[in-house]
Amino acid sequence: MKTLSLIFLAALLAVLGGCAGTYQIRVDSIAESAAPHGNKYVLVSGMTDVNESDLYFKEFASHFRPILVAKGFTEVATREAADFEIALSYGTSSGRAEYYTYTRPIYHVTGGDQIRYREVRTDASGQKTETTGTFYVPVRTEVIGYTSELNSQTVYTSYVILEATVSAAENGATVRKPLWKTTLRLTDPSNDLRQLIPHMAAAGAPYIATNTGASIKIELPKTAPQNPPAAAAPKP
């Protein structure tokens, strides 16, 4: 019975591991195709409580800079030198309980016994011969039913937002006009942004600064994504 329990546990872990082996990342990008702008940008924080010198901001931004380079954009050091501004925001929600059920078989095991025997034989001359031995009853396993179990886990929704805007005059005042906005979301039992953002960047890379037309789902393995090529330092 212990062996069967271990086999079932291994099978259950394989099933759950298969589900847990990928990230499901939602990508939602929208762009104003008619908006004129150049290719020079300055990267800023889109969060009021985090500035560009924050170590986490620098690390998370490093995953998107090579993507922006591949899009044909050039980073500059100041707002004055930039054609437009890209605000980077990120965060994670408070945890929520997620419930799931799974069905497992109920096994009935018979056999596995060890039986000793003793046999006495008498030959034609009346001489008796005694034989002893042991034989085993094979183990037989059959499924006699199924049971469903309810379980729960805490999951978090992490997000990254890249929003490009440009200065424009409107009614005698200078306002910021949106050019494009890309939102990445990932729901997972982990809320470690240092682990998750590299995957979110990899999923969003083809769609940043484009129009997806709808929220789309990208599935990526949880193995470490390839390190992006280093981006050039911002030009003054």
N, C-alpha and C positions, 0 to 999 in steps of 0.2 A: 504493500500500500504506500510505503514511503517513496518507493521508486516512481509509482504512478503520480504521486503528488508533485514530485520534482519535474516529471515530464510535463504535467499540466502547467506548472508554474513557468517552465521554460517556454512553452507554447504561448502562454498569455503574455509574457514579456516580449516575445517576438512580435505578436500582433500589436501591442501597445507601442513597442519600439518602432514598428513600421510607421505608425501614425505620427509618432513623435520625432521621426527622423527628418522631417522637412519643415520649413517655415512657409506659412501662407501669408503673403504680403500683398496688401491692397495698394494699387497705384492709381491716383486720380490726378490728372494733369489737364490744365486748361490754358489756352494762350490766345491772345489778341493778335491774329495774324496780320492785321492791317497796321499795327502800331509800328511806326518807324523808330529805329534806334541803332546805335552803333554796336560794336562788339566789346567795348571796354567796360568792365564792371568793378564795383567795389563791394566786398563782402562784409556785411554788418550783422549784428545780432538782432533778431526780431523779438527778443525777450527783454522786458524792462529790468529784470533782476540779474541779467547775465550780460557782460560786455565782451568785446572781442579779445581781450587779454586773458580771459578765463581759460584755464588749462584744458578743461573738458571741451569748451567751444573750439579751441585750436585743434584738438584731436578729432572731434567729429567733423569739423570743416575739412580736414585733410582727406577724408574719404570722398568728398564731392568736388574738390578742386580739379583733380585729373579728369573728371567727367565733364566739367565745364570747359576745360581746355579742348577736349575731344569734340565739343559742340562748336568750337570756333571762337570761344570767348577768351578775352585776355584780362587778367586781374590787374588792377592798378591800386596804388596805395592810398589814394585820397578820393573823397567824393568829388572834389573839383575837377580831377582828371578823368572821372568816369562818365560814360554815356548813360549808364543806368546803375541801379543799386539792387543787390540781391540780399534779402533778409533771410537768415537761417534761424529756424526755431525748432526745438525738440522737447520731448518730455514723455512722461508715462502716467497712466491713470492709476488711481487707487485700485487695489485688487478686488475682484468679484468672484463669487463662487460659480463654478461651471459644473453641472451634473452630467454624468454619463452612465449608461448601463452596459453590462456585458453578460453574455450567457455562457455558462460552462456546463459540461456534461457531468452527470452523476454516474460513477462507476460502481459495479458490484464485482468483487473478486472472489473466486473460489479456487480450491486446490492449494498447491504450495506445501502440502503436508509431506512428512517423512514417515513412512510405515516400515516397521521391522517385522520380519517373518521368520518362522522356524518350521522346517519340514523334516519329518522322519519317514524314511523309506525302509522297507523290509524286503530283502532279496529272497530268492528261492530256497536258500539254505537257512533262512530265519535270522540272518544277521541284519542288524539295524544300522542305518546310516542317517546321521542328523546333519541337516544343512540349514544355515541361517544366512540372512541377508537383509538388504534394505532397498526399497524402491520408493520413488518420488512421484507424487501426483502433480502433474503439470499445472501451472497457474493459468487460470482462464479468466479473462476480463471481458465484461460486457457492459454496454451503456444501458442503464435502466430508466433514464430520464434526464431532464435538464433543469437548471435553476438559473434565474436572473438575479444579478446583484447590482445595487445602486452605489455609485461612488462619486466623489467630488474632488475638485482641485481648484486652487486659486489661480486665476489668470489675470494678466495685465495687458492693456492696450498701449503700445508705445507708438510714437509718431515723430515724423520729421516733416517740416514744411519749408520749402524754398519758394520765396515770392519775389519776383522782379518788378520793380517800379521805376518810373522815370519822372523827372520834374517837368511840370507843364504849367503854363499860365492859364488861369481860369477866373474870369470876373475880377481882373486886376490883382489876383493873389496867385501865389505859387503853390500848387498842390502836387501830390504824387499820383500818377496815373499807373494802373496795373498793366504790365506787359504779359506776364505769365505766372502761373502758380502751380507747383507740384506738391502733392500731399502723399506721404507714404505712411501706411499704418500696418502694425503687426500685433496680433494677439497671441500671447504665449505665457506659459507658467513662469518664465524668466522676465524680470524687469531690468536686467543689466544692459543699459544702453551701450556700454563699451563692447558688449558681445553682439548686440542686435543691429546697431547702426551700420556696420560694414555690410551685412546682408541686405539691409534696406537700400543702401546705396547701390549695391550690385543689381538689385531688382529694378530700381528706378532709373538706372543709367540710360537705357534707350529712350526713355519717355520724358526726361527733364526738359523743360522749355518747349514741349510739344503739346498737342491737344489729343488726349486719348479718346475723347468722345463719350466716355463713361468710365466708371471705376472698374478696373480690371484686376484680376488675381494672378499673381506670379508665385510659383512654387519653386523654392530653392532648397537644396540639401543643407543640413545643419553643419556640414563640414566647413572648415574655415575657407572663406572666399579668397581668391588670389589677391595679393596686395596690389593696389593700383599703382601705376607709375608715378613717380614724384612730379609734382607740378612746379613750374618755375615760380620764383619769388615774384610778388607783385611789382610792377614797374612803377617808378615814381611819377 
